[in-house]
Amino acid sequence: MSAFGGKADIVRVRDLCLLMTQSGHQIIDAFVGHYNHQRYHESLKNLTPADVYFGRGQTILLKRERIKRKTIEHRRLQHARAAA
């Protein structure tokens, strides 16, 4: 049998190509999932594309604003107590 060209070699090459294709799809799917559902985008006011697409953006921004106001008020009270 030659080094490359027998039936068994063709099957192995085909299987290897199939494996690489499946692996490539998994890698791309993982990247797209991360990009759309986990990665915050500065141009989207630090929301994910999925948050914006599914209409959750405004709710998230309002919640962040409430947390920010509470945090600032808490820090002012701590500073006032420490200064007194």
CNS distance restraints for C-alpha pairs under 8 A (distance, minus, plus):
assign (resid   1 and name CA) (resid   6 and name CA) 6.43 0.50 0.50
assign (resid   2 and name CA) (resid   6 and name CA) 6.65 0.50 0.50
assign (resid   4 and name CA) (resid   9 and name CA) 6.11 0.50 0.50
assign (resid   5 and name CA) (resid   9 and name CA) 5.95 0.50 0.50
assign (resid   5 and name CA) (resid  10 and name CA) 6.55 0.50 0.50
assign (resid   6 and name CA) (resid  10 and name CA) 6.42 0.50 0.50
assign (resid   7 and name CA) (resid  11 and name CA) 6.35 0.50 0.50
assign (resid   8 and name CA) (resid  12 and name CA) 6.26 0.50 0.50
assign (resid   9 and name CA) (resid  13 and name CA) 6.15 0.50 0.50
assign (resid  10 and name CA) (resid  14 and name CA) 6.08 0.50 0.50
assign (resid  11 and name CA) (resid  15 and name CA) 6.08 0.50 0.50
assign (resid  12 and name CA) (resid  16 and name CA) 5.99 0.50 0.50
assign (resid  13 and name CA) (resid  17 and name CA) 6.10 0.50 0.50
assign (resid  14 and name CA) (resid  18 and name CA) 6.18 0.50 0.50
assign (resid  15 and name CA) (resid  19 and name CA) 6.07 0.50 0.50
assign (resid  16 and name CA) (resid  20 and name CA) 6.12 0.50 0.50
assign (resid  17 and name CA) (resid  21 and name CA) 6.12 0.50 0.50
assign (resid  18 and name CA) (resid  22 and name CA) 6.19 0.50 0.50
assign (resid  19 and name CA) (resid  23 and name CA) 6.01 0.50 0.50
assign (resid  20 and name CA) (resid  24 and name CA) 5.94 0.50 0.50
assign (resid  21 and name CA) (resid  25 and name CA) 6.22 0.50 0.50
assign (resid  22 and name CA) (resid  26 and name CA) 6.25 0.50 0.50
assign (resid  23 and name CA) (resid  27 and name CA) 6.20 0.50 0.50
assign (resid  24 and name CA) (resid  28 and name CA) 6.18 0.50 0.50
assign (resid  25 and name CA) (resid  29 and name CA) 5.95 0.50 0.50
assign (resid  26 and name CA) (resid  30 and name CA) 6.05 0.50 0.50
assign (resid  27 and name CA) (resid  31 and name CA) 6.23 0.50 0.50
assign (resid  28 and name CA) (resid  32 and name CA) 6.10 0.50 0.50
assign (resid  29 and name CA) (resid  33 and name CA) 6.02 0.50 0.50
assign (resid  30 and name CA) (resid  34 and name CA) 6.15 0.50 0.50
assign (resid  31 and name CA) (resid  35 and name CA) 5.99 0.50 0.50
assign (resid  32 and name CA) (resid  36 and name CA) 5.99 0.50 0.50
assign (resid  33 and name CA) (resid  37 and name CA) 5.70 0.50 0.50
assign (resid  33 and name CA) (resid  38 and name CA) 7.41 0.50 0.50
assign (resid  34 and name CA) (resid  38 and name CA) 4.93 0.50 0.50
assign (resid  34 and name CA) (resid  39 and name CA) 6.00 0.50 0.50
assign (resid  35 and name CA) (resid  39 and name CA) 5.11 0.50 0.50
assign (resid  35 and name CA) (resid  48 and name CA) 7.77 0.50 0.50
assign (resid  35 and name CA) (resid  49 and name CA) 7.88 0.50 0.50
assign (resid  36 and name CA) (resid  48 and name CA) 5.96 0.50 0.50
assign (resid  36 and name CA) (resid  49 and name CA) 5.12 0.50 0.50
assign (resid  36 and name CA) (resid  50 and name CA) 5.54 0.50 0.50
assign (resid  37 and name CA) (resid  48 and name CA) 5.73 0.50 0.50
assign (resid  37 and name CA) (resid  49 and name CA) 6.73 0.50 0.50
assign (resid  37 and name CA) (resid  50 and name CA) 5.50 0.50 0.50
assign (resid  37 and name CA) (resid  51 and name CA) 7.57 0.50 0.50
assign (resid  38 and name CA) (resid  48 and name CA) 6.33 0.50 0.50
assign (resid  39 and name CA) (resid  47 and name CA) 7.93 0.50 0.50
assign (resid  39 and name CA) (resid  48 and name CA) 5.85 0.50 0.50
assign (resid  40 and name CA) (resid  44 and name CA) 7.76 0.50 0.50
assign (resid  40 and name CA) (resid  46 and name CA) 4.84 0.50 0.50
assign (resid  40 and name CA) (resid  47 and name CA) 4.93 0.50 0.50
assign (resid  40 and name CA) (resid  48 and name CA) 4.71 0.50 0.50
assign (resid  40 and name CA) (resid  49 and name CA) 7.81 0.50 0.50
assign (resid  41 and name CA) (resid  45 and name CA) 6.70 0.50 0.50
assign (resid  41 and name CA) (resid  46 and name CA) 4.78 0.50 0.50
assign (resid  41 and name CA) (resid  47 and name CA) 5.73 0.50 0.50
assign (resid  41 and name CA) (resid  48 and name CA) 6.00 0.50 0.50
assign (resid  41 and name CA) (resid  49 and name CA) 7.53 0.50 0.50
assign (resid  42 and name CA) (resid  46 and name CA) 4.59 0.50 0.50
assign (resid  42 and name CA) (resid  47 and name CA) 7.40 0.50 0.50
assign (resid  44 and name CA) (resid  48 and name CA) 7.19 0.50 0.50
assign (resid  44 and name CA) (resid  49 and name CA) 7.44 0.50 0.50
assign (resid  44 and name CA) (resid  52 and name CA) 7.73 0.50 0.50
assign (resid  47 and name CA) (resid  51 and name CA) 6.21 0.50 0.50
assign (resid  47 and name CA) (resid  52 and name CA) 6.93 0.50 0.50
assign (resid  47 and name CA) (resid  57 and name CA) 6.66 0.50 0.50
assign (resid  48 and name CA) (resid  52 and name CA) 6.60 0.50 0.50
assign (resid  49 and name CA) (resid  53 and name CA) 6.02 0.50 0.50
assign (resid  50 and name CA) (resid  54 and name CA) 5.92 0.50 0.50
assign (resid  51 and name CA) (resid  55 and name CA) 6.13 0.50 0.50
assign (resid  51 and name CA) (resid  56 and name CA) 4.89 0.50 0.50
assign (resid  51 and name CA) (resid  57 and name CA) 5.26 0.50 0.50
assign (resid  52 and name CA) (resid  56 and name CA) 5.98 0.50 0.50
assign (resid  52 and name CA) (resid  57 and name CA) 4.97 0.50 0.50
assign (resid  56 and name CA) (resid  60 and name CA) 6.27 0.50 0.50
assign (resid  57 and name CA) (resid  61 and name CA) 6.17 0.50 0.50
assign (resid  58 and name CA) (resid  62 and name CA) 6.13 0.50 0.50
assign (resid  59 and name CA) (resid  63 and name CA) 6.21 0.50 0.50
assign (resid  60 and name CA) (resid  64 and name CA) 6.18 0.50 0.50
assign (resid  61 and name CA) (resid  65 and name CA) 6.18 0.50 0.50
assign (resid  62 and name CA) (resid  66 and name CA) 6.29 0.50 0.50
assign (resid  63 and name CA) (resid  67 and name CA) 6.27 0.50 0.50
assign (resid  64 and name CA) (resid  68 and name CA) 6.07 0.50 0.50
assign (resid  65 and name CA) (resid  69 and name CA) 6.20 0.50 0.50
assign (resid  66 and name CA) (resid  70 and name CA) 6.22 0.50 0.50
assign (resid  67 and name CA) (resid  71 and name CA) 6.07 0.50 0.50
assign (resid  68 and name CA) (resid  72 and name CA) 6.18 0.50 0.50
assign (resid  69 and name CA) (resid  73 and name CA) 6.17 0.50 0.50
assign (resid  70 and name CA) (resid  74 and name CA) 6.06 0.50 0.50
assign (resid  71 and name CA) (resid  75 and name CA) 6.16 0.50 0.50
assign (resid  72 and name CA) (resid  76 and name CA) 6.19 0.50 0.50
assign (resid  73 and name CA) (resid  77 and name CA) 6.28 0.50 0.50
assign (resid  74 and name CA) (resid  78 and name CA) 6.23 0.50 0.50
assign (resid  75 and name CA) (resid  79 and name CA) 6.06 0.50 0.50
assign (resid  76 and name CA) (resid  80 and name CA) 6.05 0.50 0.50
assign (resid  77 and name CA) (resid  81 and name CA) 6.13 0.50 0.50
assign (resid  78 and name CA) (resid  82 and name CA) 6.15 0.50 0.50
assign (resid  79 and name CA) (resid  83 and name CA) 6.05 0.50 0.50
assign (resid  80 and name CA) (resid  84 and name CA) 6.17 0.50 0.50
